Amino acid sequence: MHKMQVAGAEVLVKQIIERLGDQIEATIFCLDDVGELGYQLRDQGVPVIVLDRKPGFDAEVPRRMAGEIRDRGIQVLHAHQYTPFFYSALARLRHRAKSKILFTEHGRHYPDVISWKRHMANRWLLNRYADITTACCDFSTKALREIEGFPDAFTLANGVDLAELPPRGDEAHRNALRQKLGLDPDRPYAACIARFHIVKDHATLIRAWARVHEKLPEAQLLLVGDGEERQNIETLIDDLQRAGVQALAATPDRNAEAPKGCTPTSAGVQALAATPDRNASSPPQREASATGAPPQRDASASVATPQRDASATGATPQSPKSHPPLQGGSSAARGGSPASVIPTDPLAPTHAPLADASRWHSSIRFLGIRDDVGDILRAVDVFTLTSVSEAASLTLLEAMASECPSVVTDVGGNSEHLRQGIDGYLVPRADDTALAGRLLELLTDPALAHQFGQSARQQVQQHFNLSGAVDKYHDLYQQLAPQSSTTRRALAATT
């Protein structure tokens, strides 16, 4: 990560600082830019230092970090993700910075492959400078140990603020929320809250929703977020209207290598081998050497929008005072000539378009970036997330805390949070048929959805409470900077 944008790891940094404000003296190092959360923390008096990293390996970054560490008397560097850790380690290795380092890994690439040289450099050199290494889920911990070469890594699970995510209440409360949001009290709703990025695989969700629409045309899908893949998804919606849901069996999977004779409109899962996960730590640009590998410049998770940052979870830098009723746009009447996802093979079967184009388009609503995600989660019937790669999804935990049953892909740490058939359903990656079946099941069975929702909140209360996570981080800070050395531990978070 380059900046304090509205995303999982950055939100955690802000929450730690705010909750431990009277016990630590915090400074934030940003590799590239301030970010929306950085501006908020600056307004609260927290120093946010931008290191202005240049493309590729920037040897000046660890030098500048070391100078700030000495000048500010920083005792603990909490490095979130691999690249910030890499520069933090170099600040000690090359410039003799004295601070201890807590390295926390949040996300991983898909596919998760690094060079053997990077592994050896981590295992035998950089690992020495990680005084404590944690990951947000067992999936990431295993990757740190077996792939990266940090054998002492352990799991410190993320959490969400239950006070900010109350249970959904009774039907009257839900209907009041729906009225506030401009939603129909009787319509079934599903929601996906994620940035539009290839790793989130909205294409599989849209194909699944076409199947849902054939069986339950009154249901609506709410898409919260923004990103560079949105136009491709809008094109897919238009294409499916023309091709018909039955053509899905012959439509190339955008999340797989395109069959011969097909023309997908966006890159798929296979392309992820060459496309960095923007929520994951960045691989080195050149292979690691015995003196520390120069990391590749991370791909930013932010989206170019008029706001300072775009949200990965639906939170927004827009004014939080009020929202108009949800008025998401459809993808109809875009103009231009969108690339077709219909097979060009002359032997492929043809099918009629979806019966009612306007009804199909109106069944999917783009809501953009929101700051009322909690209200949306309590108002809808099902939450869904179709990522091809996840570590510990805070949005999933937010949905569970809001008693919203979930259907998510069985990737990364999702199965560590959501219990199959107890809190919701896990489905295979890129399987729109399985996804559609589970969505239909919960959209048409309110009793089962309610049961899953209550169980999900109990799971979060017991295992993923933010207060517990912050307390554990505070204990680690105490280990690295004993109370006897200062009354307020000087902490720098590098993001």
C-alpha positions as CSV (number, residue, x, y, z in Angstrom):
1,M,0.0,0.0,0.0
2,H,1.1,3.5,-0.8
3,K,-1.1,5.7,1.2
4,M,-3.7,5.8,3.9
5,Q,-6.7,5.1,1.6
6,V,-10.0,3.7,2.7
7,A,-9.1,0.0,2.7
8,G,-8.7,-2.8,5.2
9,A,-5.1,-2.5,6.4
10,E,-5.3,1.3,6.5
11,V,-8.6,1.3,8.4
12,L,-6.9,-1.0,11.0
13,V,-4.0,1.4,11.4
14,K,-6.4,4.3,12.0
15,Q,-8.4,2.2,14.5
16,I,-5.3,1.2,16.4
17,I,-4.1,4.8,16.7
18,E,-7.5,6.1,17.8
19,R,-8.0,3.4,20.4
20,L,-4.5,3.6,21.8
21,G,-4.2,7.4,21.5
22,D,-3.3,8.0,25.1
23,Q,-0.9,5.1,25.3
24,I,1.2,5.6,22.1
25,E,2.7,8.5,20.3
26,A,2.0,7.7,16.7
27,T,3.6,8.7,13.4
28,I,2.5,7.4,10.0
29,F,4.9,6.8,7.1
30,C,3.3,6.6,3.7
31,L,5.4,5.5,0.8
32,D,3.6,7.5,-1.9
33,D,0.7,9.7,-0.8
34,V,-1.3,10.8,2.2
35,G,-4.7,9.3,1.4
36,E,-8.1,10.1,2.8
37,L,-7.6,8.4,6.1
38,G,-4.2,10.2,6.3
39,Y,-5.9,13.5,6.0
40,Q,-8.3,12.6,8.7
41,L,-5.6,11.6,11.1
42,R,-3.6,14.8,10.3
43,D,-6.7,16.7,11.3
44,Q,-6.5,14.9,14.6
45,G,-2.9,15.9,15.1
46,V,-1.2,12.7,14.0
47,P,2.0,13.3,11.9
48,V,1.7,11.7,8.5
49,I,5.0,11.7,6.6
50,V,5.0,11.0,2.8
51,L,8.3,9.5,1.7
52,D,7.7,10.3,-2.0
53,R,8.9,6.9,-3.3
54,K,10.1,6.9,-6.9
55,P,9.2,4.1,-9.3
56,G,11.2,0.9,-8.8
57,F,13.6,0.6,-5.9
58,D,14.2,4.0,-4.2
59,A,17.3,3.9,-2.0
60,E,16.4,7.3,-0.5
61,V,13.3,5.9,1.2
62,P,15.1,3.9,3.9
63,R,17.5,6.8,4.5
64,R,14.7,9.2,5.0
65,M,12.9,6.8,7.3
66,A,16.0,6.3,9.4
67,G,16.4,10.0,9.8
68,E,12.8,10.4,10.9
69,I,13.1,7.5,13.3
70,R,16.1,9.0,15.0
71,D,14.6,12.6,15.1
72,R,11.3,11.4,16.6
73,G,12.7,8.7,18.9
74,I,10.5,6.1,17.3
75,Q,10.8,2.7,19.2
76,V,8.5,0.5,17.1
77,L,7.9,0.3,13.4
78,H,4.6,-1.5,12.6
79,A,5.1,-2.4,8.9
80,H,1.9,-3.4,7.1
81,Q,2.5,-5.6,4.1
82,Y,5.8,-6.8,2.6
83,T,7.1,-3.6,0.8
84,P,6.8,-1.3,3.8
85,F,8.5,-4.0,5.8
86,F,11.3,-4.3,3.2
87,Y,12.0,-0.5,3.4
88,S,11.8,-0.7,7.2
89,A,14.3,-3.5,7.4
90,L,16.7,-1.5,5.1
91,A,16.4,1.5,7.4
92,R,17.9,-0.7,10.1
93,L,20.3,-2.7,7.9
94,R,21.8,0.2,5.9
95,H,21.2,3.2,8.1
96,R,21.3,1.8,11.6
97,A,17.8,2.8,12.7
98,K,17.3,1.5,16.2
99,S,13.5,0.8,16.2
100,K,12.1,-2.6,16.5
101,I,9.9,-3.9,13.7
102,L,6.5,-5.6,13.8
103,F,5.7,-7.0,10.4
104,T,2.0,-7.7,9.6
105,E,0.9,-9.3,6.4
106,H,-2.6,-8.7,5.2
107,G,-3.1,-10.0,1.7
108,R,-1.5,-12.4,-0.7
109,H,-1.1,-12.7,-4.5
110,Y,-3.0,-15.1,-6.7
111,P,-1.2,-17.2,-7.8
112,D,1.1,-16.9,-4.8
113,V,4.5,-17.4,-6.3
114,I,7.9,-15.7,-5.5
115,S,11.4,-16.3,-6.7
116,W,13.6,-18.7,-4.8
117,K,16.1,-15.8,-4.3
118,R,13.5,-13.7,-2.6
119,H,12.7,-16.6,-0.3
120,M,16.3,-17.1,0.6
121,A,16.9,-13.4,1.2
122,N,13.9,-13.3,3.5
123,R,14.7,-16.5,5.3
124,W,18.4,-15.8,6.0
125,L,18.6,-12.0,6.0
126,L,15.5,-9.9,6.2
127,N,13.8,-12.3,8.7
128,R,16.4,-11.1,11.3
129,Y,14.9,-7.6,11.2
130,A,11.4,-8.7,11.7
131,D,11.3,-8.8,15.5
132,I,7.7,-10.1,15.4
133,T,5.8,-11.3,12.3
134,T,2.1,-11.7,12.2
135,A,-0.6,-12.2,9.6
136,C,-4.3,-11.5,9.7
137,C,-5.4,-15.1,9.0
138,D,-4.0,-18.6,9.0
139,F,-3.9,-18.6,5.2
140,S,-1.5,-15.7,5.1
141,T,0.5,-17.1,8.1
142,K,1.1,-20.3,6.1
143,A,2.2,-18.3,3.1
144,L,4.6,-16.2,5.2
145,R,6.2,-19.4,6.7
146,E,6.3,-21.6,3.6
147,I,6.5,-19.2,0.7
148,E,8.1,-16.1,2.0
149,G,10.5,-17.5,4.5
150,F,9.4,-16.1,7.8
151,P,9.2,-19.3,9.9
152,D,8.1,-17.6,13.2
153,A,5.0,-15.9,11.8
154,F,1.8,-16.4,13.7
155,T,-1.8,-15.3,13.2
156,L,-3.4,-12.2,14.8
157,A,-6.9,-12.1,13.5
158,N,-8.6,-8.9,12.4
159,G,-11.7,-7.6,14.0
160,V,-14.6,-5.2,13.5
161,D,-16.2,-2.7,15.8
162,L,-19.4,-4.3,17.0
163,A,-20.6,-1.0,18.4
164,E,-20.6,0.5,14.9
165,L,-22.2,-2.6,13.5
166,P,-25.3,-3.4,15.5
167,P,-27.6,-6.3,14.8
168,R,-30.3,-5.7,12.2
169,G,-33.2,-5.8,14.6
170,D,-36.8,-6.8,13.8
171,E,-38.7,-6.4,10.5
172,A,-40.0,-3.0,11.4
173,H,-36.4,-1.7,11.9
174,R,-35.4,-3.3,8.6
175,N,-38.3,-1.7,6.8
176,A,-37.4,1.7,8.3
177,L,-33.8,1.3,7.0
178,R,-35.1,0.3,3.6
179,Q,-37.3,3.4,3.5
180,K,-34.4,5.6,4.4
181,L,-32.3,4.0,1.7
182,G,-35.1,4.1,-0.9
183,L,-35.4,0.3,-1.1
184,D,-38.6,-1.6,-1.6
185,P,-39.8,-3.2,1.7
186,D,-40.9,-6.4,-0.1
187,R,-38.2,-6.9,-2.7
188,P,-35.4,-9.5,-2.1
189,Y,-31.9,-7.8,-2.2
190,A,-28.4,-9.1,-2.4
191,A,-25.4,-6.8,-2.0
192,C,-21.7,-6.9,-3.1
193,I,-19.4,-4.4,-1.5
194,A,-16.0,-4.4,-3.2
195,R,-13.9,-2.3,-5.5
196,F,-14.3,-3.1,-9.2
197,H,-11.0,-4.9,-9.7
198,I,-10.2,-8.1,-11.5
199,V,-9.3,-9.9,-8.3
200,K,-12.9,-9.3,-7.0
201,D,-14.3,-11.1,-10.1
202,H,-17.6,-9.2,-10.4
203,A,-18.0,-11.0,-13.8
204,T,-18.8,-14.3,-12.1
205,L,-21.3,-12.5,-9.9
206,I,-23.1,-11.0,-12.9
207,R,-23.3,-14.3,-14.7
208,A,-24.7,-15.8,-11.5
209,W,-27.1,-13.0,-11.2
210,A,-28.4,-13.7,-14.7
211,R,-29.4,-17.2,-13.5
212,V,-31.0,-15.7,-10.3
213,H,-32.9,-13.2,-12.4
214,E,-34.4,-16.0,-14.5
215,K,-35.8,-17.6,-11.4
216,L,-36.5,-14.6,-9.2
217,P,-36.9,-11.5,-11.5
218,E,-38.1,-9.3,-8.7
219,A,-34.7,-9.5,-6.8
220,Q,-32.2,-6.8,-7.1
221,L,-28.4,-6.8,-6.8
222,L,-26.7,-3.8,-5.2
223,L,-23.1,-3.1,-6.2
224,V,-21.3,-0.8,-3.8
225,G,-17.9,0.5,-4.8
226,D,-16.0,1.7,-7.9
227,G,-13.0,0.9,-9.9
228,E,-11.3,0.3,-13.3
229,E,-13.3,-2.9,-14.0
230,R,-16.7,-1.2,-13.8
231,Q,-17.0,-0.5,-17.5
232,N,-16.2,-4.1,-18.3
233,I,-18.9,-5.2,-15.9
234,E,-21.5,-2.8,-17.5
235,T,-20.6,-4.2,-20.9
236,L,-21.1,-7.8,-19.6
237,I,-24.5,-6.9,-18.3
238,D,-25.5,-5.5,-21.8
239,D,-24.0,-8.6,-23.5
240,L,-25.9,-11.0,-21.3
241,Q,-29.2,-9.2,-22.1
242,R,-28.6,-9.8,-25.8
243,A,-27.2,-13.3,-25.4
244,G,-29.7,-14.6,-22.9
245,V,-28.9,-16.4,-19.6
246,Q,-29.1,-19.8,-21.4
247,A,-26.0,-18.8,-23.4
248,L,-24.0,-18.8,-20.2
249,A,-23.1,-22.4,-20.8
250,A,-21.4,-21.4,-24.0
251,T,-20.1,-18.0,-22.9
252,P,-16.4,-17.8,-22.2
253,D,-15.5,-17.5,-18.5
254,R,-13.8,-14.2,-17.9
255,N,-12.0,-15.7,-15.0
256,A,-10.4,-18.5,-17.1
257,E,-8.3,-18.6,-20.1
258,A,-10.5,-17.8,-23.1
259,P,-11.4,-20.8,-25.3
260,K,-10.4,-20.6,-28.9
261,G,-13.0,-18.7,-30.9
262,C,-14.2,-16.6,-27.9
263,T,-13.6,-12.9,-27.3
264,P,-13.8,-12.0,-23.6
265,T,-14.1,-8.4,-22.6
266,S,-11.7,-8.4,-19.7
267,A,-8.7,-10.3,-18.5
268,G,-9.3,-13.3,-16.3
269,V,-7.8,-15.3,-13.5
270,Q,-5.0,-16.6,-15.7
271,A,-3.9,-13.0,-16.2
272,L,-3.5,-12.5,-12.4
273,A,-0.1,-14.3,-12.7
274,A,1.1,-11.2,-14.3
275,T,-1.2,-8.7,-12.6
276,P,-0.4,-7.8,-9.0
277,D,-3.3,-8.1,-6.5
278,R,-3.7,-4.5,-5.4
279,N,-4.6,-5.6,-2.0
280,A,-1.6,-7.8,-1.6
281,S,2.0,-7.1,-0.9
282,S,4.1,-6.4,-4.0
283,P,6.7,-8.9,-5.3
284,P,10.2,-7.6,-5.8
285,Q,10.9,-5.9,-9.2
286,R,14.2,-7.7,-9.4
287,E,15.2,-10.9,-7.6
288,A,16.4,-10.6,-4.0
289,S,20.1,-10.5,-3.3
290,A,22.0,-11.0,-0.1
291,T,21.8,-7.3,0.6
292,G,18.0,-7.0,0.3
293,A,16.0,-7.1,-2.8
294,P,14.5,-3.9,-4.3
295,P,10.7,-4.4,-4.2
296,Q,8.6,-3.6,-7.3
297,R,6.5,-0.5,-6.9
298,D,3.1,-1.8,-5.6
299,A,0.0,-1.4,-7.8
300,S,-2.3,1.0,-6.0
301,A,-5.6,-0.2,-4.6
302,S,-7.1,3.2,-5.1
303,V,-9.3,4.3,-8.0
304,A,-8.9,7.5,-9.8
305,T,-12.0,9.4,-8.8
306,P,-12.8,13.1,-8.0
307,Q,-12.5,12.1,-4.3
308,R,-9.2,11.8,-2.6
309,D,-9.5,8.0,-2.6
310,A,-11.9,5.3,-3.5
311,S,-13.0,2.8,-1.0
312,A,-12.2,-0.9,-1.1
313,T,-15.1,-1.7,1.1
314,G,-17.7,0.9,0.2
315,A,-16.7,3.5,2.8
316,T,-16.2,6.9,1.2
317,P,-14.5,10.2,1.6
318,Q,-17.8,11.9,0.7
319,S,-19.7,13.8,3.3
320,P,-21.0,11.4,5.9
321,K,-23.9,13.6,6.9
322,S,-26.6,12.1,4.7
323,H,-27.2,10.0,1.7
324,P,-30.1,10.3,-0.8
325,P,-32.1,7.2,-1.4
326,L,-30.2,4.6,-3.4
327,Q,-30.4,5.5,-7.1
328,G,-27.8,3.3,-8.7
329,G,-27.5,3.6,-12.5
330,S,-28.1,0.7,-14.9
331,S,-25.8,-0.2,-17.7
332,A,-28.4,0.4,-20.5
333,A,-27.8,2.7,-23.4
334,R,-24.0,3.2,-23.0
335,G,-23.3,4.0,-26.6
336,G,-20.2,2.8,-28.5
337,S,-19.5,-0.8,-29.5
338,P,-18.8,-3.0,-26.5
339,A,-16.7,-6.1,-27.1
340,S,-18.9,-9.2,-27.3
341,V,-18.7,-12.1,-24.9
342,I,-20.8,-14.3,-27.3
343,P,-18.9,-17.2,-28.8
344,T,-17.9,-16.7,-32.4
345,D,-17.8,-20.4,-33.0
346,P,-20.4,-21.0,-35.7
347,L,-21.3,-24.3,-34.1
348,A,-22.2,-22.7,-30.8
349,P,-25.9,-22.6,-30.0
350,T,-27.8,-19.4,-30.2
351,H,-30.4,-18.4,-27.6
352,A,-33.1,-15.7,-27.2
353,P,-32.2,-12.6,-25.2
354,L,-33.5,-12.1,-21.7
355,A,-37.2,-11.5,-22.0
356,D,-37.4,-8.0,-20.6
357,A,-34.3,-5.9,-21.2
358,S,-35.4,-3.1,-18.9
359,R,-36.2,-5.4,-16.1
360,W,-32.8,-7.2,-16.4
361,H,-30.9,-3.9,-16.3
362,S,-33.0,-2.6,-13.4
363,S,-32.2,-5.7,-11.4
364,I,-28.6,-4.5,-11.0
365,R,-27.9,-1.2,-9.4
366,F,-24.5,0.5,-9.2
367,L,-24.4,2.6,-6.0
368,G,-20.8,3.9,-6.1
369,I,-18.8,4.6,-3.0
370,R,-20.9,4.8,0.2
371,D,-20.3,5.7,3.8
372,D,-23.5,4.0,5.0
373,V,-22.4,0.4,4.4
374,G,-23.6,-0.8,7.8
375,D,-27.2,0.4,6.9
376,I,-27.0,-1.3,3.6
377,L,-25.9,-4.6,5.1
378,R,-28.7,-4.5,7.7
379,A,-31.2,-3.7,5.0
380,V,-30.4,-6.4,2.4
381,D,-31.1,-10.1,2.5
382,V,-27.7,-11.5,1.4
383,F,-24.1,-10.3,1.2
384,T,-21.9,-11.8,-1.5
385,L,-18.2,-11.6,-2.5
386,T,-16.7,-13.4,-5.4
387,S,-13.0,-12.7,-5.1
388,V,-10.5,-15.1,-6.6
389,S,-8.1,-14.2,-3.8
390,E,-8.8,-12.9,-0.3
391,A,-6.9,-12.9,3.0
392,A,-9.1,-11.7,5.8
393,S,-12.0,-9.7,4.3
394,L,-13.1,-7.0,6.7
395,T,-16.2,-6.5,4.5
396,L,-17.2,-10.1,5.1
397,L,-16.7,-9.6,8.9
398,E,-18.9,-6.4,8.7
399,A,-21.6,-8.4,7.0
400,M,-21.5,-11.1,9.6
401,A,-21.5,-8.6,12.4
402,S,-24.6,-7.0,10.8
403,E,-26.4,-10.4,10.9
404,C,-26.4,-10.5,7.1
405,P,-26.0,-14.1,5.7
406,S,-23.2,-14.4,3.2
407,V,-22.3,-16.3,0.1
408,V,-18.6,-16.0,-0.7
409,T,-15.9,-17.8,-2.6
410,D,-13.9,-20.4,-0.8
411,V,-10.6,-18.7,-1.1
412,G,-7.9,-17.4,1.3
413,G,-9.1,-16.9,4.8
414,N,-12.8,-16.8,4.1
415,S,-13.4,-20.3,5.5
416,E,-11.6,-19.3,8.7
417,H,-14.3,-16.6,9.3
418,L,-17.5,-18.1,7.8
419,R,-18.5,-21.6,8.7
420,Q,-20.0,-23.5,5.8
421,G,-23.8,-24.1,6.3
422,I,-23.7,-22.3,9.7
423,D,-23.0,-18.6,9.0
424,G,-23.6,-18.8,5.2
425,Y,-22.2,-20.6,2.2
426,L,-18.8,-21.0,0.6
427,V,-18.7,-21.7,-3.2
428,P,-15.9,-22.5,-5.5
429,R,-14.0,-19.7,-7.2
430,A,-15.5,-18.6,-10.6
431,D,-18.4,-21.0,-10.3
432,D,-21.5,-18.9,-11.3
433,T,-23.8,-21.9,-11.2
434,A,-23.0,-22.8,-7.6
435,L,-23.1,-19.1,-6.6
436,A,-26.5,-18.6,-8.2
437,G,-27.9,-21.7,-6.4
438,R,-26.8,-20.5,-3.0
439,L,-28.0,-16.9,-3.6
440,L,-31.4,-18.2,-4.6
441,E,-31.6,-20.4,-1.6
442,L,-31.1,-17.6,0.9
443,L,-33.1,-15.0,-1.1
444,T,-36.2,-17.4,-1.0
445,D,-35.8,-18.8,2.5
446,P,-36.0,-16.0,5.1
447,A,-35.9,-18.4,8.0
448,L,-32.6,-19.9,7.0
449,A,-31.2,-16.5,6.2
450,H,-32.2,-15.3,9.6
451,Q,-30.6,-18.3,11.3
452,F,-27.3,-17.9,9.4
453,G,-27.3,-14.1,10.2
454,Q,-27.6,-14.7,14.0
455,S,-25.0,-17.4,14.0
456,A,-22.6,-15.1,12.0
457,R,-22.8,-12.3,14.5
458,Q,-22.1,-14.7,17.3
459,Q,-19.0,-15.9,15.4
460,V,-17.7,-12.3,15.1
461,Q,-18.5,-11.5,18.8
462,Q,-16.5,-14.6,19.9
463,H,-13.5,-14.4,17.6
464,F,-13.3,-11.2,15.5
465,N,-14.0,-8.3,17.8
466,L,-11.9,-5.2,17.1
467,S,-11.2,-4.6,20.8
468,G,-9.5,-7.9,21.2
469,A,-7.3,-7.4,18.1
470,V,-6.2,-3.9,19.2
471,D,-5.4,-5.2,22.7
472,K,-3.2,-7.9,21.2
473,Y,-1.3,-5.4,19.1
474,H,-0.8,-3.2,22.2
475,D,0.7,-6.2,24.0
476,L,3.1,-6.7,21.1
477,Y,4.1,-3.0,21.3
478,Q,4.8,-3.4,25.0
479,Q,7.0,-6.4,24.3
480,L,9.0,-4.4,21.8
481,A,9.2,-1.2,23.7
482,P,9.0,-1.9,27.5
483,Q,7.1,0.7,29.6
484,S,10.3,1.5,31.5
485,S,11.8,3.2,28.5
486,T,9.1,5.8,28.1
487,T,5.7,6.6,29.4
488,R,4.2,6.7,25.9
489,R,5.7,4.3,23.3
490,A,6.7,6.0,20.1
491,L,5.1,4.1,17.3
492,A,5.4,4.5,13.5
493,A,3.0,2.6,11.2
494,T,4.4,2.2,7.7
495,T,1.8,1.6,5.0
